Amino acid sequence: MRIAILGGGVAQLAAGPLPLRAGPPGGPDPWAAWISAPDTEDGLGPAQERVARTLAAGACLVAVGGTALTRRLLCEAARLEHGAATMLVEDGSEDSVVEDRARTAILSGRADLVGTQND
């Protein structure tokens, strides 16, 4: 299953740690854009613009946290509209629940991997 552990501003991926940032780090190292999805669908437009800006700035992955519905919608939009690799960041730490959500998100095409917070 494609589940990444997040902690200390870093996603632990199979290829190694990947920093999660709100914007470009100013260097050549790979980084992932951290996007907080809005509380309601009304805020999706500005959030989608942030996704586009961070991808244009060189993010290799978009990690999306926030409310359950809007984080899924934002991940899906990033994949479909920008061809971005996405990580849906789930809340909760119960392994079986996260694994079920991860399987559903990945198989439905809403995300490429699922992150779970460790801090």
Contacts in CASP RR format, 6 or more apart in sequence:
PFRMAT RR
TARGET T0000
AUTHOR 0000-0000-0000
METHOD contacts of the structure
MODEL  1
MRIAILGGGVAQLAAGPLPLRAGPPGGPDPWAAWISAPDTEDGLGPAQER
VARTLAAGACLVAVGGTALTRRLLCEAARLEHGAATMLVEDGSEDSVVED
RARTAILSGRADLVGTQND
1 99 0 8 1.000
1 102 0 8 1.000
1 103 0 8 1.000
1 106 0 8 1.000
2 102 0 8 1.000
2 106 0 8 1.000
2 112 0 8 1.000
2 113 0 8 1.000
2 114 0 8 1.000
3 98 0 8 1.000
3 99 0 8 1.000
3 102 0 8 1.000
3 113 0 8 1.000
3 114 0 8 1.000
3 115 0 8 1.000
3 116 0 8 1.000
4 11 0 8 1.000
4 12 0 8 1.000
4 13 0 8 1.000
4 87 0 8 1.000
4 113 0 8 1.000
4 114 0 8 1.000
4 115 0 8 1.000
4 116 0 8 1.000
5 11 0 8 1.000
5 12 0 8 1.000
5 115 0 8 1.000
5 116 0 8 1.000
5 118 0 8 1.000
6 12 0 8 1.000
6 20 0 8 1.000
6 63 0 8 1.000
6 89 0 8 1.000
6 115 0 8 1.000
6 116 0 8 1.000
6 117 0 8 1.000
6 118 0 8 1.000
6 119 0 8 1.000
7 117 0 8 1.000
7 118 0 8 1.000
7 119 0 8 1.000
8 119 0 8 1.000
9 19 0 8 1.000
9 20 0 8 1.000
9 34 0 8 1.000
10 17 0 8 1.000
10 18 0 8 1.000
10 19 0 8 1.000
10 20 0 8 1.000
11 17 0 8 1.000
11 18 0 8 1.000
11 20 0 8 1.000
11 32 0 8 1.000
11 61 0 8 1.000
11 63 0 8 1.000
11 87 0 8 1.000
11 115 0 8 1.000
18 30 0 8 1.000
18 31 0 8 1.000
18 32 0 8 1.000
18 60 0 8 1.000
18 61 0 8 1.000
19 25 0 8 1.000
19 29 0 8 1.000
19 31 0 8 1.000
19 32 0 8 1.000
20 31 0 8 1.000
20 32 0 8 1.000
20 33 0 8 1.000
20 34 0 8 1.000
20 63 0 8 1.000
21 31 0 8 1.000
21 32 0 8 1.000
21 33 0 8 1.000
21 34 0 8 1.000
21 59 0 8 1.000
22 33 0 8 1.000
22 34 0 8 1.000
23 31 0 8 1.000
23 33 0 8 1.000
23 54 0 8 1.000
23 57 0 8 1.000
23 59 0 8 1.000
24 31 0 8 1.000
24 54 0 8 1.000
24 57 0 8 1.000
24 58 0 8 1.000
24 59 0 8 1.000
25 31 0 8 1.000
30 60 0 8 1.000
31 58 0 8 1.000
31 59 0 8 1.000
31 60 0 8 1.000
32 59 0 8 1.000
32 60 0 8 1.000
32 61 0 8 1.000
32 62 0 8 1.000
32 63 0 8 1.000
32 87 0 8 1.000
33 50 0 8 1.000
33 51 0 8 1.000
33 54 0 8 1.000
33 55 0 8 1.000
33 59 0 8 1.000
33 61 0 8 1.000
33 62 0 8 1.000
33 63 0 8 1.000
34 63 0 8 1.000
34 65 0 8 1.000
35 47 0 8 1.000
35 50 0 8 1.000
35 51 0 8 1.000
35 54 0 8 1.000
35 62 0 8 1.000
35 63 0 8 1.000
35 64 0 8 1.000
35 65 0 8 1.000
35 74 0 8 1.000
36 47 0 8 1.000
36 64 0 8 1.000
36 65 0 8 1.000
36 66 0 8 1.000
37 44 0 8 1.000
37 47 0 8 1.000
37 64 0 8 1.000
37 65 0 8 1.000
37 66 0 8 1.000
37 67 0 8 1.000
37 70 0 8 1.000
37 71 0 8 1.000
37 73 0 8 1.000
37 74 0 8 1.000
38 44 0 8 1.000
38 46 0 8 1.000
38 47 0 8 1.000
38 67 0 8 1.000
38 70 0 8 1.000
39 66 0 8 1.000
39 67 0 8 1.000
39 70 0 8 1.000
40 67 0 8 1.000
40 70 0 8 1.000
41 69 0 8 1.000
41 70 0 8 1.000
41 73 0 8 1.000
43 70 0 8 1.000
44 70 0 8 1.000
44 73 0 8 1.000
44 74 0 8 1.000
44 77 0 8 1.000
47 70 0 8 1.000
47 74 0 8 1.000
48 74 0 8 1.000
48 77 0 8 1.000
48 78 0 8 1.000
48 81 0 8 1.000
51 62 0 8 1.000
51 74 0 8 1.000
51 77 0 8 1.000
51 78 0 8 1.000
51 82 0 8 1.000
51 84 0 8 1.000
52 82 0 8 1.000
54 62 0 8 1.000
55 62 0 8 1.000
55 78 0 8 1.000
55 82 0 8 1.000
55 84 0 8 1.000
59 84 0 8 1.000
60 85 0 8 1.000
61 84 0 8 1.000
61 85 0 8 1.000
61 86 0 8 1.000
61 87 0 8 1.000
61 112 0 8 1.000
62 75 0 8 1.000
62 78 0 8 1.000
62 84 0 8 1.000
62 85 0 8 1.000
62 86 0 8 1.000
62 87 0 8 1.000
63 86 0 8 1.000
63 87 0 8 1.000
63 89 0 8 1.000
63 115 0 8 1.000
64 71 0 8 1.000
64 74 0 8 1.000
64 75 0 8 1.000
64 78 0 8 1.000
64 86 0 8 1.000
64 87 0 8 1.000
64 88 0 8 1.000
64 89 0 8 1.000
65 71 0 8 1.000
65 88 0 8 1.000
65 89 0 8 1.000
66 89 0 8 1.000
66 91 0 8 1.000
71 88 0 8 1.000
71 89 0 8 1.000
72 88 0 8 1.000
72 105 0 8 1.000
72 110 0 8 1.000
72 111 0 8 1.000
75 86 0 8 1.000
75 87 0 8 1.000
75 88 0 8 1.000
75 105 0 8 1.000
75 110 0 8 1.000
75 111 0 8 1.000
76 109 0 8 1.000
76 110 0 8 1.000
76 111 0 8 1.000
78 84 0 8 1.000
78 86 0 8 1.000
79 85 0 8 1.000
79 86 0 8 1.000
79 109 0 8 1.000
79 110 0 8 1.000
79 111 0 8 1.000
79 112 0 8 1.000
85 112 0 8 1.000
86 110 0 8 1.000
86 111 0 8 1.000
86 112 0 8 1.000
86 113 0 8 1.000
87 111 0 8 1.000
87 112 0 8 1.000
87 113 0 8 1.000
87 114 0 8 1.000
87 115 0 8 1.000
88 101 0 8 1.000
88 102 0 8 1.000
88 105 0 8 1.000
88 110 0 8 1.000
88 111 0 8 1.000
88 113 0 8 1.000
88 114 0 8 1.000
88 115 0 8 1.000
89 114 0 8 1.000
89 115 0 8 1.000
89 116 0 8 1.000
89 117 0 8 1.000
90 98 0 8 1.000
90 101 0 8 1.000
90 102 0 8 1.000
90 114 0 8 1.000
90 115 0 8 1.000
90 116 0 8 1.000
91 117 0 8 1.000
92 98 0 8 1.000
92 116 0 8 1.000
92 117 0 8 1.000
93 116 0 8 1.000
93 117 0 8 1.000
98 114 0 8 1.000
98 115 0 8 1.000
98 116 0 8 1.000
101 114 0 8 1.000
102 113 0 8 1.000
102 114 0 8 1.000
102 115 0 8 1.000
105 111 0 8 1.000
105 114 0 8 1.000
106 112 0 8 1.000
106 113 0 8 1.000
106 114 0 8 1.000
END
